[in-house]
Amino acid sequence: MDTPKNNTPGTRLIPIMREGICVVQMILFKELRTLLTRKYPALDAQSAAMLTGAVTNELFGSLNTEKEFEEFRRQNRAAIEQELLSLTQELPDLAAPLTDALRMQALCDQALGADEEKDTTNERLLTHAAEIGLLIRERELPLPSTFMIMVRTLGDAHHLLTPPSEISSEDDKGLVH
């Protein structure tokens, strides 16, 4: 019996891995916003959030194309690049998860048969991450299960995910009608 293409393990794995990448992005955003708020107390909350978003989006190549955000990115290009350059020193605990997430992003795109432009973008993102000292070159690419365990652990530590917990047989009975 043929399995429908959209139910093959590979096609189910990609969205799960992308969710993991998004969790790493959210953790970066959360930690970076806290850092930038302390670092630049004169910035209002919206400006701090926009700078944080611009740095996060720049790192992952997910630029917001709305006019307001493009203008902010253009006007604050130097600050965005400076914050990218300081990520490794300012948030050293995120270097490994960011390395893994950037590599997984490239692999997900490749597995989906990304076009030459997307491949070039991923190569550029990985090269840029290496140039700013963020990419840990000697770090082995984790297996998908290892990556997701790391994501769940980080998400729990940053209060972004609730880890699964066992329920007692008594609790289980209450769930069944």
C-alpha positions as CSV (number, residue, x, y, z in Angstrom):
1,M,0.0,0.0,0.0
2,D,1.4,3.4,-0.9
3,T,1.7,6.0,1.8
4,P,0.5,9.4,0.8
5,K,3.4,11.7,0.2
6,N,2.3,14.3,2.8
7,N,2.3,11.5,5.5
8,T,5.9,10.2,5.0
9,P,8.1,10.6,8.0
10,G,10.4,13.1,6.2
11,T,7.5,15.5,5.4
12,R,6.2,15.3,8.9
13,L,9.7,15.8,10.4
14,I,10.3,19.1,8.6
15,P,7.5,21.1,10.2
16,I,8.4,19.7,13.6
17,M,12.1,20.8,13.1
18,R,10.9,24.2,11.9
19,E,8.9,24.6,15.1
20,G,12.1,23.8,17.0
21,I,13.9,26.4,15.1
22,C,11.2,28.9,15.9
23,V,11.5,28.1,19.6
24,V,15.2,28.9,19.4
25,Q,14.4,32.1,17.7
26,M,11.9,33.0,20.4
27,I,14.5,32.3,23.1
28,L,17.0,34.5,21.3
29,F,14.3,37.2,21.0
30,K,13.4,37.0,24.7
31,E,17.0,37.0,26.0
32,L,18.2,39.7,23.5
33,R,15.2,42.0,24.3
34,T,16.1,41.8,28.0
35,L,19.8,42.4,27.2
36,L,19.1,45.4,24.9
37,T,16.6,46.9,27.4
38,R,19.4,46.9,30.1
39,K,22.1,48.0,27.6
40,Y,20.1,50.9,26.1
41,P,17.8,52.2,28.9
42,A,16.9,55.3,26.8
43,L,15.2,53.0,24.2
44,D,11.5,52.8,24.6
45,A,9.9,49.4,24.6
46,Q,8.8,49.5,21.0
47,S,12.2,50.5,19.7
48,A,13.9,47.8,21.9
49,A,11.5,45.2,20.5
50,M,12.1,46.4,16.9
51,L,15.9,46.3,17.3
52,T,15.6,42.8,18.9
53,G,13.4,41.6,16.1
54,A,15.7,43.1,13.4
55,V,18.7,41.3,14.9
56,T,16.8,38.0,15.2
57,N,15.4,38.3,11.7
58,E,18.8,39.3,10.3
59,L,20.5,36.2,11.8
60,F,17.9,33.8,10.5
61,G,17.3,35.5,7.2
62,S,13.6,36.1,7.9
63,L,13.4,39.8,7.1
64,N,10.1,41.6,7.7
65,T,9.1,43.2,4.4
66,E,6.6,45.7,5.8
67,K,7.6,49.2,5.0
68,E,7.9,50.3,8.7
69,F,10.3,47.4,9.5
70,E,12.3,47.8,6.3
71,E,12.8,51.5,7.1
72,F,13.8,50.7,10.7
73,R,16.3,48.1,9.4
74,R,17.8,50.6,6.9
75,Q,18.1,53.3,9.5
76,N,19.6,51.1,12.2
77,R,21.8,48.9,10.0
78,A,25.0,49.7,12.0
79,A,23.3,49.0,15.4
80,I,21.9,45.7,14.1
81,E,25.3,44.5,12.8
82,Q,26.9,45.6,16.1
83,E,24.4,43.6,18.1
84,L,25.0,40.6,15.8
85,L,28.8,40.9,16.4
86,S,28.3,41.0,20.2
87,L,25.9,38.0,20.4
88,T,28.6,35.5,21.2
89,Q,30.0,37.6,24.1
90,E,26.7,38.8,25.4
91,L,24.7,35.6,25.2
92,P,27.4,32.8,25.1
93,D,24.9,30.1,26.3
94,L,22.9,30.5,23.1
95,A,25.8,29.9,20.7
96,A,25.3,26.2,20.5
97,P,21.5,26.3,20.1
98,L,21.8,29.0,17.5
99,T,24.4,27.0,15.6
100,D,22.1,24.0,15.6
101,A,19.0,26.0,14.6
102,L,20.8,27.7,11.7
103,R,22.1,24.4,10.4
104,M,18.7,22.7,10.8
105,Q,17.1,25.6,9.0
106,A,19.5,25.0,6.0
107,L,18.8,21.3,6.1
108,C,15.0,21.7,6.2
109,D,15.2,24.0,3.2
110,Q,17.5,21.5,1.4
111,A,15.2,18.6,2.2
112,L,12.2,20.5,0.8
113,G,14.2,21.0,-2.4
114,A,14.9,24.7,-1.9
115,D,15.8,26.7,-5.0
116,E,19.3,28.0,-5.7
117,E,18.4,31.4,-4.1
118,K,17.4,29.8,-0.8
119,D,20.5,27.6,-0.8
120,T,22.6,30.7,-1.4
121,T,20.8,32.5,1.4
122,N,21.4,29.7,3.8
123,E,25.0,29.5,2.9
124,R,25.3,33.3,3.4
125,L,23.6,33.0,6.8
126,L,25.9,30.3,8.0
127,T,29.0,32.1,6.6
128,H,27.9,35.3,8.4
129,A,27.2,33.5,11.6
130,A,30.8,32.0,11.4
131,E,32.2,35.5,10.6
132,I,30.7,37.1,13.7
133,G,32.0,34.2,15.8
134,L,28.5,32.7,16.6
135,L,28.7,29.5,14.5
136,I,30.5,26.8,16.4
137,R,32.2,25.1,13.4
138,E,33.5,22.0,15.3
139,R,30.0,21.3,16.8
140,E,28.5,18.2,15.2
141,L,25.1,18.5,13.6
142,P,22.6,16.9,16.0
143,L,20.2,14.3,15.0
144,P,16.6,15.6,14.8
145,S,15.7,13.9,18.1
146,T,18.7,15.4,19.9
147,F,17.9,18.8,18.5
148,M,14.3,18.5,19.7
149,I,15.4,17.4,23.2
150,M,17.6,20.5,23.3
151,V,14.8,22.7,22.2
152,R,12.4,21.2,24.8
153,T,15.0,21.6,27.5
154,L,15.7,25.2,26.5
155,G,12.0,26.0,26.0
156,D,11.2,24.7,29.5
157,A,14.2,26.6,31.1
158,H,13.0,29.8,29.4
159,H,9.3,29.2,30.4
160,L,8.3,29.0,26.7
161,L,7.2,25.4,26.7
162,T,5.6,23.1,29.2
163,P,7.3,19.8,29.2
164,P,5.1,16.7,29.0
165,S,4.3,15.1,32.3
166,E,3.0,11.8,33.3
167,I,-0.5,11.7,34.6
168,S,-1.6,9.2,37.3
169,S,-4.0,6.5,36.5
170,E,-6.5,8.3,38.8
171,D,-6.1,11.5,36.7
172,D,-6.4,9.4,33.5
173,K,-9.8,8.0,34.7
174,G,-11.1,11.6,35.1
175,L,-10.3,12.3,31.5
176,V,-12.3,9.4,30.2
177,H,-16.1,9.9,30.0
